[in-house]
Every structure is written in C-alpha cells, then in structure tokens.
Amino acid sequence: MNNFKIEIPTRIKSALRKLHDAGYEAFVVGGCVRDALLGKEPHDWDITTSAVPNEIQNVFTDYQQINTGIKHGTVMVVIDGERIEITTYRIDGDYTDGRRPDTVSFTTNIVDDLARRDYSINACATTGTLLVDPFGGHDDIKNRLIRCVGDPVQRFTEDALRILRGIRFASVLNFKVEEETKKAMFECRDLLKNVSQERIAIEFCKTLLGINVRNAFLEFHEIFACIVPEIEDMVEFKQNNKYHVYDVFEHSLKAVESIEPDITLRAAMFFHDIAKPRCYSIDENEVGHFYGHPDISAQMTEKILQRMKFSTTDIRTIIELIKYHDTQIGVNSKSVKKLLSKIGEAQFRRLLRVKRADVLAQNPIYANERLEKITNIERILNKIISESCCFTLRDLAINGDDLIQLGIPKGKKIGFILNQLLEMVLSEEVENNKDALIEKLPRFWNKRLN
C-alpha cells in the first residue's frame, strides 16, 4: 500500500466512512481510480468492501437499497439521490459461458478481489489517501501500458470481450498493449465469435472514438476482422491513383482520425470505402478506379451495422453519408439546394465534414484546392439557410390547399405538381413566389384554372 491522495465526492466518502466505522474495510476501486491516476475527473464511483451483502444492508438500513445484484455480492445504495454500487470482495469461479462466472465466493482479502480484474490499470483501489496496487497498475499508467492481471490467456478465455476492451483502452488512452497481453489477444481472437453483437458494438464504437484510433485498428486489424470480416480485403489494397497515398484500409483510418469523435461520423469514415476492393478496375494507363463504390459500400455497411445491432436512426444516417460521400456538389446555389432538398441541412453539414475528412486522408498535394471548394460550398449553404431559401415542399410558396382552390382535384396529382414546382424552384427556373408558381401550373394541369 502506498500513500496517495485523490478527491472523492462527499456521498462516496460518506459511504466509505460508514463501512469503516462499522469495522469493515472499504475502498473505491476500478475505473474511478484509474481515471484519478490519469489526472482525469472520475464519473462512476464503485466501492468494494470486506462486508458481505447482508452486512452492507445492515450498515445502510437508513438508506434506500436496490438489491438486484445480491447474488454477485452487490448492493446498490442511494445516497443524496445517487446510486452507489457496493460490492463484497470476491473470487470468481469458472466462466463456462465466456461472460459471467458460474459461481462467486466472498473473501476478506482485497488482493484476491483485485486479482480477478482484467487489466492492471483497473486493479487499483484507494481510500482516497492509501493506494492498494498489487499488480503495478500505477506504474503501467505512468508507462502508458495495457497489461493483463495474471495470465492473459486465462483472462481472455474467461471473457473474450476483454480483448476488445484492452484495444479500446489503447485507443482511448493512447497506450500501448504489453507484448504478452498482445500475443494472447491474437491467440484468443477466435473466441470473439462467442460474444454477443451488442457487446462487441459497444467496444467497437468506443475504440472508433479514441485518439489513437488509427494505430489501434492498424495494429489489431486481424482481431477486428474476426468481427467484421469484410474489412480484410481493404488491408494493404493499393489504390494506384495519384489522389491516394495510402492503401484502402489506412486511408479509411486516416479519415476516421481526421473527423471529430462522433460515432455516426467516425463509423461513416471507417466504412465509406469498404467496397473499393470489389469495385476496382484499372485502365490502360494502369490507373485504379472504383466506379460505383459509394452505393455498394452503403449496402455492405447497412448489413454490417444491422448485424452489430446499431440503432435504425444511426444506420440511416451513416449509410446516407456513405452513399453521398463521393457526390460532386457544384459550387453554386442550384446544386446546393438540390442536395439540401434530398438530405436536409443537418445531414448536409455532416456530409461536408465527411468530405473534408476524406480529402485530408488523400494525397496532400491536391488537398488545398479540394478543401477550398468544400469551404465555398459551406458558404453557399450558410447563405441559403440565412436567407430562408426554399429547398423543401414545406418552404414552397404554394401548397396543396392552394391547388385545390384553383380547381385541381385532390389526389396524387397534387403531390406530383408540387414536386415539379419545387424542382423548378431548386433549378432556379422560377422564383418561389405564389403568382409565379401559378403561372407555371399549365405545364402540369392543362384544364382551365378557376
């Protein structure tokens, strides 16, 4: 045990004090200690104690308790409106389902409890002034190292998701994975096939949002190929095109790190070129082309994201960005309005971010001109929005009721006419003015208007 000091919230101090006053050991443990050692503000505070569940319940008889985790030694206590998990020191039995221990036995030794945890950086406990660190987690944090507690093969056999969890820490914290741990990750990677898609998706997304995302996916691409086998063809696939200096996979990862850490944006960049190897052709000058890859990438990504149980909303957003990522947008209001009409303002702005990231992951020789074009398109977009220009049916100066009053009967014809008028406004053939639009009606309705 080492002298140590971190600031612990009042409600957590109160819980620790009550357990100490009752004669039990108690520490905050896990991620909150790791974050404090990293100089970050912890958000989730968990407590571990030598008290068994019924003793914890007796200590907190005056507080609301939620006892759904009693079987695994956890009592949830509500203090100052906040839920606090308090768990008895425990030793886990075998993990025959590859996720949870079959049995749990309680212990009075904090080191036994810390020994069952996944990585040394998560196997530290503290009272706020005293650090319990039997597996060198503090040193590993100083050395920016991800290292398993005990035998890494055993840790990953117990729960293969720990493989992705370790890579996620490497991405988010910008740490390196220790060699024996890394070796075991590759050795045990096939076990990931037994992990649910929902759990995989959570770790996959968190890894995508990390600051070291590019290196994490490059270094462990064979592991990610176990859960997304479609990426295998991207790795080291040369593009043979002057606009590209990276292979397809590294280009995609460079694009990921070039965009802000929003999951829809980063997922779009990760998958935007996934179909390129399937669409590759080479011309007589030995220049590579990828005709049709945006649509096929969108189709492939939709299946992958459905498999990974992404939400319907996120899937729709991501595949639309992929579909349009290579679309040429003219630097004029007509072109911008037409695309705005299809995808809306919020998605248009996302698409411009996607296009910027795509350019930043290409040959820098050609970047400035392309980035300037995107900036000019954004200026036009801002002007259209600030001037409340028409780009949807809702903005049109004439509506269905107006057409009915002019003698056009209700039905599909109404919608057809409105869409034709909108198209004329978007193409700047006519102003968005009610009288001007009425003048165009004979093109679509040849009967005499009232």
Secondary structure, DSSP 8 states (H G I E B T S, - for coil): -EE------HHHHHHHHHHHHTT--EEEETHHHHHHHTT------EEEESS-HHHHHHHTTTSEEE-TTGGGTEEEEEETTEEEEEEE-EEE---TTSSS-S-EEE-S-HHHHHHTSSBGGG--EESSSEEE-TT-HHHHHHTTEE-BSS-HHHHHHH-THHHHHHHHHHHHHT-EE-HHHHHHHHHTGGGGGGS-HHHHHHHHHHHHTSTTHHHHHHHTHHHHHHH-GGGGGGTT-----TT--S-HHHHHHHHHHTS-S-HHHHHHHHHTTTTHHHH-EE-TT--EE-TTHHHHHHHHHHHHHHHTT--HHHHHHHHHHHHHTT----SSHHHHHHHHHHHHHHHHHHHHHHHHHHHHTS-GGGHHHHHHHHHHHHHHHHHHHHTT---SGGG-S--HHHHHHTT--SSHHHHHHHHHHHHHHHTTSS-S-HHHHHHHGGGT--S---
